[in-house]
Each structure stands twice: as structure tokens, then as C-alpha cells.
């Protein structure tokens, strides 16, 4: 995921200087840097929390941006790319997120606790 060509708008928080009203519209912002910090800090108690943050990333973008914008299109493209990866995490609870295949596809290397 982190190497996908459409990840660039989501790597860092939206700049208040560049987009002054973003935080008036989006009340619960998220970006990949924050998601990675949450992984490292063991914020996620289960995989569903992680998956919800990934969905929030794309939904925030689609809420703020119009469908004809590059940002909106990047959100849709990346969302489609990660759907099977997230579904795999959801369905195969025994599947270890430290597995090399998951690391290679998502670019995320810290373990998320398995749900019970």
C-alpha cells in the first residue's frame, strides 16, 4: 500500500495552510503517518480498529473533495487496491500481519493484535 502510486495525498496530514477549511469539514482527520504512529504505539486493540482508520482515510478524502478531483480519484484507486488486503485481514484472523506477504502489500511492518 505504501508503495502504491496513489498513496501520496495520504502520507502526511492535510496542511492547514494549504487547505484552511479542511478541519472545519473533516472533524476526525487521519493520514498514513498517524496510522503508522498508532501501529508503533500499539494503539490498535484489534484489526477492525486499523481497518476503520484505513476506511476513514478514504472517506474523509471523498467527503472533502469533489469526484472530478485528483485527490478523490486517488482515494478511490487506493481503496480498491486495499479492499482485498483488508478483507483478508478480516477473514483470516489467524493470518499473522507480520507475514511477509502482508508486509509487502501494505508496507506496514508492525504487528496488530489479533481479534478474539
Secondary structure, 3 states (H helix, E strand, C coil): CCCCCCCHHHCCCCCCCCCCCHHHHCCCCCCHHHHHHHHHCCCCCCHHHHHHHHHHHHHHHHHHCCCCCHHHHHHHHHHHHHHHHHHHHHHCCCCCCCCHHHHHHHCCCCCCCCCC
